[in-house]
Protein backbone atom coordinates (compact mmCIF):
# COMPACT_ATOMS: atom_id res chain seq x y z
CA UNK A 1 0.00 0.00 0.00
CA UNK A 2 1.34 3.43 -0.93
CA UNK A 3 2.40 5.83 1.77
CA UNK A 4 0.16 8.80 2.50
CA UNK A 5 2.48 11.76 2.00
CA UNK A 6 2.37 15.44 2.77
CA UNK A 7 4.85 17.98 1.42
CA UNK A 8 5.95 20.54 4.01
CA UNK A 9 7.53 23.74 2.68
CA UNK A 10 9.48 25.40 5.48
CA UNK A 11 10.27 29.10 5.77
CA UNK A 12 10.64 30.00 2.10
CA UNK A 13 10.73 33.69 2.94
CA UNK A 14 12.41 36.78 1.53
CA UNK A 15 14.81 36.90 4.49
CA UNK A 16 16.70 34.00 2.91
CA UNK A 17 16.74 35.52 -0.58
CA UNK A 18 17.09 39.30 -0.39
CA UNK A 19 17.19 39.79 3.38
CA UNK A 20 19.73 39.45 6.16
CA UNK A 21 20.18 35.66 5.90
CA UNK A 22 20.95 34.96 2.24
CA UNK A 23 21.21 31.25 1.42
CA UNK A 24 24.52 30.49 -0.29
CA UNK A 25 24.42 26.77 -1.07
CA UNK A 26 22.92 25.30 -3.15
CA UNK A 27 22.45 28.32 -5.40
CA UNK A 28 19.34 30.12 -4.18
CA UNK A 29 17.80 30.36 -7.66
CA UNK A 30 18.21 26.64 -8.16
CA UNK A 31 16.70 25.68 -4.81
CA UNK A 32 13.80 28.13 -5.24
CA UNK A 33 13.02 26.67 -8.66
CA UNK A 34 13.11 23.17 -7.17
CA UNK A 35 10.78 24.20 -4.36
CA UNK A 36 8.33 25.44 -6.98
CA UNK A 37 8.67 22.13 -8.82
CA UNK A 38 8.01 20.19 -5.63
CA UNK A 39 4.82 22.14 -4.95
CA UNK A 40 3.61 21.70 -8.52
CA UNK A 41 4.39 17.98 -8.55
CA UNK A 42 2.63 17.47 -5.22
CA UNK A 43 -0.44 19.32 -6.44
CA UNK A 44 -0.51 17.27 -9.65
CA UNK A 45 -0.38 14.07 -7.59
CA UNK A 46 -2.97 15.18 -5.03
CA UNK A 47 -0.42 15.30 -2.20
CA UNK A 48 -1.37 17.74 0.60
CA UNK A 49 0.91 20.77 0.84
CA UNK A 50 1.75 22.42 4.17
CA UNK A 51 3.41 25.86 4.23
CA UNK A 52 5.23 27.08 7.33
CA UNK A 53 6.31 30.67 7.99
CA UNK A 54 8.82 31.77 10.64
CA UNK A 55 8.04 34.96 12.52
CA UNK A 56 9.53 37.16 15.22
CA UNK A 57 8.19 40.24 17.05
CA UNK A 58 8.00 43.57 15.25
CA UNK A 59 11.40 45.26 15.35
CA UNK A 60 13.40 42.03 15.37
CA UNK A 61 16.48 42.01 13.09
CA UNK A 62 15.17 39.01 11.11
CA UNK A 63 11.67 37.67 10.34
CA UNK A 64 9.99 40.65 11.99
CA UNK A 65 6.26 40.05 11.51
CA UNK A 66 4.92 42.28 8.76
CA UNK A 67 8.37 43.06 7.30
CA UNK A 68 9.50 42.26 3.76
CA UNK A 69 11.90 39.60 5.07
CA UNK A 70 9.05 37.87 6.92
CA UNK A 71 6.90 37.63 3.80
CA UNK A 72 6.75 34.37 1.85
CA UNK A 73 8.80 34.38 -1.33
CA UNK A 74 6.87 34.59 -4.60
CA UNK A 75 7.71 30.97 -5.47
CA UNK A 76 5.38 29.98 -2.62
CA UNK A 77 3.00 32.94 -2.31
CA UNK A 78 2.06 32.67 -6.00
CA UNK A 79 0.93 29.06 -5.48
CA UNK A 80 -1.81 27.46 -3.42
CA UNK A 81 -1.52 25.05 -0.50
CA UNK A 82 -3.70 23.01 1.84
CA UNK A 83 -2.57 24.14 5.29
CA UNK A 84 -0.59 27.07 6.68
CA UNK A 85 0.72 28.10 10.06
CA UNK A 86 3.32 30.32 11.66
CA UNK A 87 6.04 29.15 14.00
CA UNK A 88 8.47 30.78 16.43
CA UNK A 89 10.89 27.88 16.96
CA UNK A 90 13.03 25.86 14.53
CA UNK A 91 10.90 22.70 14.42
CA UNK A 92 7.65 23.02 12.49
CA UNK A 93 6.10 20.81 15.19
CA UNK A 94 7.07 23.04 18.13
CA UNK A 95 4.18 25.20 19.28
CA UNK A 96 2.04 24.39 16.24
CA UNK A 97 -0.79 22.02 15.36
CA UNK A 98 1.21 20.20 12.68
CA UNK A 99 1.18 16.83 14.49
CA UNK A 100 -2.60 16.97 14.94
CA UNK A 101 -3.15 18.00 11.32
CA UNK A 102 -1.01 15.15 10.02
CA UNK A 103 -2.84 12.66 12.22
CA UNK A 104 -6.27 13.94 11.16
CA UNK A 105 -5.29 13.47 7.50
CA UNK A 106 -3.71 10.04 8.04
CA UNK A 107 -0.27 11.23 6.92
CA UNK A 108 2.53 8.78 7.64
CA UNK A 109 5.28 10.22 5.39
CA UNK A 110 6.55 13.80 5.47
CA UNK A 111 8.52 15.23 2.53
CA UNK A 112 10.57 18.26 3.63
CA UNK A 113 11.69 21.22 1.50
CA UNK A 114 12.71 24.78 2.37
CA UNK A 115 15.17 26.56 4.61
CA UNK A 116 17.50 26.12 6.35
CA UNK A 117 18.95 22.64 5.95
CA UNK A 118 20.85 22.69 9.24
CA UNK A 119 18.27 24.49 11.35
CA UNK A 120 14.52 24.29 10.76
CA UNK A 121 14.72 21.42 8.25
CA UNK A 122 16.94 19.35 10.52
CA UNK A 123 14.80 20.09 13.60
CA UNK A 124 11.58 19.25 11.80
CA UNK A 125 12.97 16.03 10.33
CA UNK A 126 14.18 14.75 13.69
CA UNK A 127 10.93 15.76 15.38
CA UNK A 128 8.95 13.87 12.71
CA UNK A 129 11.20 10.82 12.98
CA UNK A 130 10.80 10.67 16.74
CA UNK A 131 7.04 10.96 16.29
CA UNK A 132 7.07 7.78 14.19
CA UNK A 133 6.74 9.34 10.73
CA UNK A 134 8.74 8.33 7.67
CA UNK A 135 10.66 11.34 6.37
CA UNK A 136 12.04 12.40 2.98
CA UNK A 137 14.35 15.39 2.59
CA UNK A 138 14.64 17.14 -0.78
CA UNK A 139 18.24 18.26 -0.40
CA UNK A 140 18.30 20.25 -3.66
CA UNK A 141 15.13 22.11 -2.61
CA UNK A 142 16.80 23.38 0.55
CA UNK A 143 19.93 25.33 1.48
CA UNK A 144 22.35 26.70 4.05
CA UNK A 145 24.48 29.74 4.79
CA UNK A 146 28.03 29.89 6.26
CA UNK A 147 28.85 30.25 9.96
CA UNK A 148 31.69 31.81 11.92
CA UNK A 149 31.62 31.68 15.71
CA UNK A 150 33.70 30.66 18.73
CA UNK A 151 33.42 27.01 17.74
CA UNK A 152 35.05 27.69 14.37
CA UNK A 153 33.86 28.25 10.83
CA UNK A 154 32.10 26.27 8.12
CA UNK A 155 31.07 27.12 4.58
CA UNK A 156 27.47 26.87 3.40
CA UNK A 157 28.42 23.93 1.19
CA UNK A 158 30.06 22.08 4.10
CA UNK A 159 27.07 22.62 6.36
CA UNK A 160 24.46 21.64 3.76
CA UNK A 161 26.38 18.57 2.63
CA UNK A 162 27.23 17.33 6.12
CA UNK A 163 23.71 17.74 7.47
CA UNK A 164 22.21 16.13 4.37
CA UNK A 165 24.50 13.11 4.71
CA UNK A 166 23.86 12.77 8.44
CA UNK A 167 20.08 13.08 8.07
CA UNK A 168 19.95 10.47 5.31
CA UNK A 169 22.08 8.09 7.34
CA UNK A 170 19.54 7.82 10.16
CA UNK A 171 16.53 10.11 10.04
CA UNK A 172 15.24 10.15 6.47
CA UNK A 173 15.22 7.72 3.59
CA UNK A 174 17.15 8.10 0.36
CA UNK A 175 14.36 7.11 -2.06
CA UNK A 176 13.35 10.69 -2.80
CA UNK A 177 16.31 12.78 -1.68
CA UNK A 178 16.52 14.65 -5.01
CA UNK A 179 13.92 16.65 -6.85
CA UNK A 180 13.99 14.45 -9.95
CA UNK A 181 13.19 11.38 -7.80
CA UNK A 182 10.30 13.17 -6.13
CA UNK A 183 8.81 14.72 -9.27
CA UNK A 184 8.97 11.54 -11.33
CA UNK A 185 7.60 9.43 -8.48
CA UNK A 186 4.62 11.70 -7.84
CA UNK A 187 3.85 11.95 -11.55
CA UNK A 188 4.01 8.18 -11.91
CA UNK A 189 1.65 7.71 -8.96
CA UNK A 190 -1.16 9.64 -10.61
CA UNK A 191 -4.12 7.40 -11.19
CA UNK A 192 -4.52 8.32 -14.83
CA UNK A 193 -0.93 7.74 -15.94
CA UNK A 194 2.25 5.86 -15.10
CA UNK A 195 5.60 7.19 -16.21
CA UNK A 196 8.81 5.22 -16.59
CA UNK A 197 11.92 7.13 -17.59
CA UNK A 198 14.22 4.76 -19.43
CA UNK A 199 18.02 4.92 -19.31
CA UNK A 200 19.51 7.12 -22.01
CA UNK A 201 20.64 4.97 -24.91
CA UNK A 202 20.47 5.19 -28.72
CA UNK A 203 17.49 2.86 -29.06
CA UNK A 204 13.91 2.46 -27.96
CA UNK A 205 12.64 -0.26 -25.67
CA UNK A 206 11.45 -2.24 -28.69
CA UNK A 207 15.05 -2.48 -29.88
CA UNK A 208 14.66 -0.22 -32.93
CA UNK A 209 17.79 1.86 -33.32
CA UNK A 210 17.68 5.65 -33.25
CA UNK A 211 20.14 7.66 -35.33
CA UNK A 212 20.77 11.34 -34.70
CA UNK A 213 22.36 13.25 -37.59
CA UNK A 214 22.61 16.85 -38.87
CA UNK A 215 19.49 18.08 -40.64
CA UNK A 216 19.41 18.20 -44.46
CA UNK A 217 17.24 20.24 -46.79
CA UNK A 218 15.23 17.19 -47.84
CA UNK A 219 14.29 16.55 -44.22
CA UNK A 220 12.20 19.71 -44.02
CA UNK A 221 9.45 18.32 -46.24
CA UNK A 222 9.20 15.18 -44.11
CA UNK A 223 8.96 17.16 -40.88
CA UNK A 224 6.33 19.54 -42.26
CA UNK A 225 4.24 16.54 -43.33
CA UNK A 226 4.04 15.15 -39.81
CA UNK A 227 0.44 14.53 -38.68
CA UNK A 228 -1.04 17.13 -36.30
CA UNK A 229 -0.68 16.67 -32.57
CA UNK A 230 -3.68 15.18 -30.73
CA UNK A 231 -5.81 17.66 -28.74
CA UNK A 232 -4.01 17.01 -25.44
CA UNK A 233 -0.70 18.05 -27.04
CA UNK A 234 -2.02 20.64 -29.50
CA UNK A 235 -0.26 23.44 -27.62
CA UNK A 236 3.10 22.00 -28.73
CA UNK A 237 2.51 22.62 -32.43
CA UNK A 238 4.18 26.04 -32.36
CA UNK A 239 7.48 24.24 -32.94
CA UNK A 240 6.28 23.18 -36.40
CA UNK A 241 4.16 26.13 -37.48
CA UNK A 242 5.20 28.62 -40.13
CA UNK A 243 7.66 30.94 -38.41
CA UNK A 244 8.26 28.14 -35.90
CA UNK A 245 11.55 26.63 -34.85
CA UNK A 246 12.61 25.49 -38.32
CA UNK A 247 12.09 28.93 -39.80
CA UNK A 248 13.75 30.53 -36.80
CA UNK A 249 16.90 28.43 -36.66
CA UNK A 250 17.43 26.64 -40.00
CA UNK A 251 19.58 29.41 -41.49
CA UNK A 252 21.05 30.53 -38.18
CA UNK A 253 24.81 30.02 -38.32
CA UNK A 254 24.92 29.85 -34.51
CA UNK A 255 22.48 26.93 -34.39
CA UNK A 256 22.88 23.24 -35.05
CA UNK A 257 19.83 21.17 -35.95
CA UNK A 258 19.66 17.38 -35.83
CA UNK A 259 17.03 14.89 -36.97
CA UNK A 260 16.31 11.54 -35.33
CA UNK A 261 15.76 8.63 -37.72
CA UNK A 262 14.12 5.33 -36.93
CA UNK A 263 13.72 2.72 -39.68
CA UNK A 264 14.43 5.44 -42.26
CA UNK A 265 11.71 7.77 -40.95
CA UNK A 266 12.28 11.10 -39.22
CA UNK A 267 10.59 10.91 -35.83
CA UNK A 268 12.01 13.97 -34.06
CA UNK A 269 14.41 16.86 -34.33
CA UNK A 270 16.57 18.65 -31.79
CA UNK A 271 18.58 21.85 -31.86
CA UNK A 272 21.28 23.71 -30.00
CA UNK A 273 21.34 27.47 -30.54
CA UNK A 274 24.35 29.36 -29.22
CA UNK A 275 23.57 32.30 -26.96
CA UNK A 276 27.29 32.93 -26.40
CA UNK A 277 30.59 31.33 -27.38
CA UNK A 278 30.25 28.70 -24.66
CA UNK A 279 26.49 28.57 -23.97
CA UNK A 280 23.56 27.24 -26.00
CA UNK A 281 19.82 26.73 -25.70
CA UNK A 282 18.39 23.22 -26.21
CA UNK A 283 15.04 22.41 -27.86
CA UNK A 284 13.34 19.21 -28.99
CA UNK A 285 10.26 18.40 -31.12
CA UNK A 286 8.81 14.90 -31.42
CA UNK A 287 6.49 13.51 -34.06
CA UNK A 288 3.04 13.16 -32.53
CA UNK A 289 3.08 9.36 -32.33
CA UNK A 290 6.47 9.45 -30.56
CA UNK A 291 5.24 11.45 -27.56
CA UNK A 292 5.34 9.34 -24.40
CA UNK A 293 7.44 6.58 -26.00
CA UNK A 294 10.59 7.21 -23.96
CA UNK A 295 12.39 8.86 -26.86
CA UNK A 296 12.88 12.30 -25.33
CA UNK A 297 15.51 11.30 -22.78
CA UNK A 298 17.52 9.32 -25.32
CA UNK A 299 17.61 12.18 -27.84
CA UNK A 300 18.33 14.78 -25.19
CA UNK A 301 21.29 12.76 -23.92
CA UNK A 302 22.60 12.32 -27.48
CA UNK A 303 22.23 16.03 -28.25
CA UNK A 304 23.96 17.01 -25.00
CA UNK A 305 26.90 14.87 -26.03
CA UNK A 306 27.16 16.76 -29.32
CA UNK A 307 26.94 20.08 -27.52
CA UNK A 308 29.56 19.43 -24.88
CA UNK A 309 31.92 17.41 -27.09
CA UNK A 310 31.55 18.63 -30.68
CA UNK A 311 30.56 22.24 -29.98
CA UNK A 312 32.78 22.48 -26.87
CA UNK A 313 30.05 24.19 -24.85
CA UNK A 314 30.42 24.92 -21.15
CA UNK A 315 26.71 25.24 -20.45
CA UNK A 316 23.40 24.19 -22.05
CA UNK A 317 20.10 25.66 -20.90
CA UNK A 318 16.44 25.16 -21.74
CA UNK A 319 12.94 26.18 -20.75
CA UNK A 320 10.14 23.78 -19.85
CA UNK A 321 6.48 24.42 -19.09
CA UNK A 322 5.70 24.57 -15.40
CA UNK A 323 2.64 22.36 -15.94
CA UNK A 324 4.75 19.52 -17.36
CA UNK A 325 6.35 17.73 -14.36
CA UNK A 326 7.08 14.68 -16.51
CA UNK A 327 9.44 16.69 -18.72
CA UNK A 328 10.89 18.49 -15.71
CA UNK A 329 11.69 15.17 -14.05
CA UNK A 330 13.22 13.85 -17.27
CA UNK A 331 15.58 16.81 -17.56
CA UNK A 332 16.54 16.64 -13.89
CA UNK A 333 17.34 12.94 -14.25
CA UNK A 334 19.92 13.94 -16.87
CA UNK A 335 21.53 16.53 -14.59
CA UNK A 336 19.66 19.76 -15.38
CA UNK A 337 18.86 22.00 -12.42
CA UNK A 338 16.30 24.77 -12.12
CA UNK A 339 17.60 28.32 -12.26
CA UNK A 340 14.51 30.53 -12.50
CA UNK A 341 11.12 31.12 -14.05
CA UNK A 342 9.82 33.16 -16.98
CA UNK A 343 6.54 34.10 -18.65
CA UNK A 344 6.48 33.86 -22.45
CA UNK A 345 3.81 34.25 -25.10
CA UNK A 346 3.08 31.05 -27.04
CA UNK A 347 0.48 31.00 -29.81
CA UNK A 348 -0.75 34.34 -28.52
CA UNK A 349 -1.20 33.16 -24.93
CA UNK A 350 1.02 33.73 -21.84
CA UNK A 351 2.71 30.53 -20.63
CA UNK A 352 4.72 29.99 -17.45
CA UNK A 353 8.08 28.25 -17.90
CA UNK A 354 10.90 27.05 -15.67
CA UNK A 355 14.45 27.70 -16.84
CA UNK A 356 16.96 24.89 -16.35
CA UNK A 357 20.65 24.48 -17.08
CA UNK A 358 23.53 22.01 -17.05
CA UNK A 359 27.26 22.63 -17.22
CA UNK A 360 29.99 20.48 -18.70
CA UNK A 361 31.23 19.27 -15.31
CA UNK A 362 27.81 17.98 -14.32
CA UNK A 363 27.37 16.31 -17.71
CA UNK A 364 30.62 14.40 -17.24
CA UNK A 365 29.33 13.03 -13.92
CA UNK A 366 26.15 11.57 -15.40
CA UNK A 367 26.19 8.17 -17.17
C-alpha positions in Angstrom: 0.0 0.0 0.0 1.3 3.4 -0.9 2.4 5.8 1.8 0.2 8.8 2.5 2.5 11.8 2.0 2.4 15.4 2.8 4.9 18.0 1.4 5.9 20.5 4.0 7.5 23.7 2.7 9.5 25.4 5.5 10.3 29.1 5.8 10.6 30.0 2.1 10.7 33.7 2.9 12.4 36.8 1.5 14.8 36.9 4.5 16.7 34.0 2.9 16.7 35.5 -0.6 17.1 39.3 -0.4 17.2 39.8 3.4 19.7 39.5 6.2 20.2 35.7 5.9 21.0 35.0 2.2 21.2 31.2 1.4 24.5 30.5 -0.3 24.4 26.8 -1.1 22.9 25.3 -3.1 22.5 28.3 -5.4 19.3 30.1 -4.2 17.8 30.4 -7.7 18.2 26.6 -8.2 16.7 25.7 -4.8 13.8 28.1 -5.2 13.0 26.7 -8.7 13.1 23.2 -7.2 10.8 24.2 -4.4 8.3 25.4 -7.0 8.7 22.1 -8.8 8.0 20.2 -5.6 4.8 22.1 -4.9 3.6 21.7 -8.5 4.4 18.0 -8.6 2.6 17.5 -5.2 -0.4 19.3 -6.4 -0.5 17.3 -9.7 -0.4 14.1 -7.6 -3.0 15.2 -5.0 -0.4 15.3 -2.2 -1.4 17.7 0.6 0.9 20.8 0.8 1.8 22.4 4.2 3.4 25.9 4.2 5.2 27.1 7.3 6.3 30.7 8.0 8.8 31.8 10.6 8.0 35.0 12.5 9.5 37.2 15.2 8.2 40.2 17.0 8.0 43.6 15.2 11.4 45.3 15.3 13.4 42.0 15.4 16.5 42.0 13.1 15.2 39.0 11.1 11.7 37.7 10.3 10.0 40.6 12.0 6.3 40.1 11.5 4.9 42.3 8.8 8.4 43.1 7.3 9.5 42.3 3.8 11.9 39.6 5.1 9.1 37.9 6.9 6.9 37.6 3.8 6.7 34.4 1.9 8.8 34.4 -1.3 6.9 34.6 -4.6 7.7 31.0 -5.5 5.4 30.0 -2.6 3.0 32.9 -2.3 2.1 32.7 -6.0 0.9 29.1 -5.5 -1.8 27.5 -3.4 -1.5 25.0 -0.5 -3.7 23.0 1.8 -2.6 24.1 5.3 -0.6 27.1 6.7 0.7 28.1 10.1 3.3 30.3 11.7 6.0 29.2 14.0 8.5 30.8 16.4 10.9 27.9 17.0 13.0 25.9 14.5 10.9 22.7 14.4 7.6 23.0 12.5 6.1 20.8 15.2 7.1 23.0 18.1 4.2 25.2 19.3 2.0 24.4 16.2 -0.8 22.0 15.4 1.2 20.2 12.7 1.2 16.8 14.5 -2.6 17.0 14.9 -3.2 18.0 11.3 -1.0 15.1 10.0 -2.8 12.7 12.2 -6.3 13.9 11.2 -5.3 13.5 7.5 -3.7 10.0 8.0 -0.3 11.2 6.9 2.5 8.8 7.6 5.3 10.2 5.4 6.5 13.8 5.5 8.5 15.2 2.5 10.6 18.3 3.6 11.7 21.2 1.5 12.7 24.8 2.4 15.2 26.6 4.6 17.5 26.1 6.4 19.0 22.6 5.9 20.8 22.7 9.2 18.3 24.5 11.4 14.5 24.3 10.8 14.7 21.4 8.2 16.9 19.4 10.5 14.8 20.1 13.6 11.6 19.2 11.8 13.0 16.0 10.3 14.2 14.7 13.7 10.9 15.8 15.4 9.0 13.9 12.7 11.2 10.8 13.0 10.8 10.7 16.7 7.0 11.0 16.3 7.1 7.8 14.2 6.7 9.3 10.7 8.7 8.3 7.7 10.7 11.3 6.4 12.0 12.4 3.0 14.3 15.4 2.6 14.6 17.1 -0.8 18.2 18.3 -0.4 18.3 20.3 -3.7 15.1 22.1 -2.6 16.8 23.4 0.6 19.9 25.3 1.5 22.4 26.7 4.0 24.5 29.7 4.8 28.0 29.9 6.3 28.9 30.2 10.0 31.7 31.8 11.9 31.6 31.7 15.7 33.7 30.7 18.7 33.4 27.0 17.7 35.1 27.7 14.4 33.9 28.3 10.8 32.1 26.3 8.1 31.1 27.1 4.6 27.5 26.9 3.4 28.4 23.9 1.2 30.1 22.1 4.1 27.1 22.6 6.4 24.5 21.6 3.8 26.4 18.6 2.6 27.2 17.3 6.1 23.7 17.7 7.5 22.2 16.1 4.4 24.5 13.1 4.7 23.9 12.8 8.4 20.1 13.1 8.1 19.9 10.5 5.3 22.1 8.1 7.3 19.5 7.8 10.2 16.5 10.1 10.0 15.2 10.1 6.5 15.2 7.7 3.6 17.2 8.1 0.4 14.4 7.1 -2.1 13.3 10.7 -2.8 16.3 12.8 -1.7 16.5 14.7 -5.0 13.9 16.6 -6.8 14.0 14.4 -9.9 13.2 11.4 -7.8 10.3 13.2 -6.1 8.8 14.7 -9.3 9.0 11.5 -11.3 7.6 9.4 -8.5 4.6 11.7 -7.8 3.9 11.9 -11.5 4.0 8.2 -11.9 1.6 7.7 -9.0 -1.2 9.6 -10.6 -4.1 7.4 -11.2 -4.5 8.3 -14.8 -0.9 7.7 -15.9 2.2 5.9 -15.1 5.6 7.2 -16.2 8.8 5.2 -16.6 11.9 7.1 -17.6 14.2 4.8 -19.4 18.0 4.9 -19.3 19.5 7.1 -22.0 20.6 5.0 -24.9 20.5 5.2 -28.7 17.5 2.9 -29.1 13.9 2.5 -28.0 12.6 -0.3 -25.7 11.4 -2.2 -28.7 15.0 -2.5 -29.9 14.7 -0.2 -32.9 17.8 1.9 -33.3 17.7 5.7 -33.3 20.1 7.7 -35.3 20.8 11.3 -34.7 22.4 13.3 -37.6 22.6 16.8 -38.9 19.5 18.1 -40.6 19.4 18.2 -44.5 17.2 20.2 -46.8 15.2 17.2 -47.8 14.3 16.6 -44.2 12.2 19.7 -44.0 9.5 18.3 -46.2 9.2 15.2 -44.1 9.0 17.2 -40.9 6.3 19.5 -42.3 4.2 16.5 -43.3 4.0 15.1 -39.8 0.4 14.5 -38.7 -1.0 17.1 -36.3 -0.7 16.7 -32.6 -3.7 15.2 -30.7 -5.8 17.7 -28.7 -4.0 17.0 -25.4 -0.7 18.0 -27.0 -2.0 20.6 -29.5 -0.3 23.4 -27.6 3.1 22.0 -28.7 2.5 22.6 -32.4 4.2 26.0 -32.4 7.5 24.2 -32.9 6.3 23.2 -36.4 4.2 26.1 -37.5 5.2 28.6 -40.1 7.7 30.9 -38.4 8.3 28.1 -35.9 11.5 26.6 -34.9 12.6 25.5 -38.3 12.1 28.9 -39.8 13.8 30.5 -36.8 16.9 28.4 -36.7 17.4 26.6 -40.0 19.6 29.4 -41.5 21.1 30.5 -38.2 24.8 30.0 -38.3 24.9 29.9 -34.5 22.5 26.9 -34.4 22.9 23.2 -35.1 19.8 21.2 -36.0 19.7 17.4 -35.8 17.0 14.9 -37.0 16.3 11.5 -35.3 15.8 8.6 -37.7 14.1 5.3 -36.9 13.7 2.7 -39.7 14.4 5.4 -42.3 11.7 7.8 -40.9 12.3 11.1 -39.2 10.6 10.9 -35.8 12.0 14.0 -34.1 14.4 16.9 -34.3 16.6 18.7 -31.8 18.6 21.8 -31.9 21.3 23.7 -30.0 21.3 27.5 -30.5 24.4 29.4 -29.2 23.6 32.3 -27.0 27.3 32.9 -26.4 30.6 31.3 -27.4 30.2 28.7 -24.7 26.5 28.6 -24.0 23.6 27.2 -26.0 19.8 26.7 -25.7 18.4 23.2 -26.2 15.0 22.4 -27.9 13.3 19.2 -29.0 10.3 18.4 -31.1 8.8 14.9 -31.4 6.5 13.5 -34.1 3.0 13.2 -32.5 3.1 9.4 -32.3 6.5 9.5 -30.6 5.2 11.4 -27.6 5.3 9.3 -24.4 7.4 6.6 -26.0 10.6 7.2 -24.0 12.4 8.9 -26.9 12.9 12.3 -25.3 15.5 11.3 -22.8 17.5 9.3 -25.3 17.6 12.2 -27.8 18.3 14.8 -25.2 21.3 12.8 -23.9 22.6 12.3 -27.5 22.2 16.0 -28.2 24.0 17.0 -25.0 26.9 14.9 -26.0 27.2 16.8 -29.3 26.9 20.1 -27.5 29.6 19.4 -24.9 31.9 17.4 -27.1 31.5 18.6 -30.7 30.6 22.2 -30.0 32.8 22.5 -26.9 30.0 24.2 -24.9 30.4 24.9 -21.2 26.7 25.2 -20.5 23.4 24.2 -22.0 20.1 25.7 -20.9 16.4 25.2 -21.7 12.9 26.2 -20.7 10.1 23.8 -19.9 6.5 24.4 -19.1 5.7 24.6 -15.4 2.6 22.4 -15.9 4.8 19.5 -17.4 6.4 17.7 -14.4 7.1 14.7 -16.5 9.4 16.7 -18.7 10.9 18.5 -15.7 11.7 15.2 -14.1 13.2 13.9 -17.3 15.6 16.8 -17.6 16.5 16.6 -13.9 17.3 12.9 -14.2 19.9 13.9 -16.9 21.5 16.5 -14.6 19.7 19.8 -15.4 18.9 22.0 -12.4 16.3 24.8 -12.1 17.6 28.3 -12.3 14.5 30.5 -12.5 11.1 31.1 -14.0 9.8 33.2 -17.0 6.5 34.1 -18.6 6.5 33.9 -22.5 3.8 34.3 -25.1 3.1 31.1 -27.0 0.5 31.0 -29.8 -0.8 34.3 -28.5 -1.2 33.2 -24.9 1.0 33.7 -21.8 2.7 30.5 -20.6 4.7 30.0 -17.4 8.1 28.3 -17.9 10.9 27.1 -15.7 14.4 27.7 -16.8 17.0 24.9 -16.3 20.6 24.5 -17.1 23.5 22.0 -17.1 27.3 22.6 -17.2 30.0 20.5 -18.7 31.2 19.3 -15.3 27.8 18.0 -14.3 27.4 16.3 -17.7 30.6 14.4 -17.2 29.3 13.0 -13.9 26.1 11.6 -15.4 26.2 8.2 -17.2 
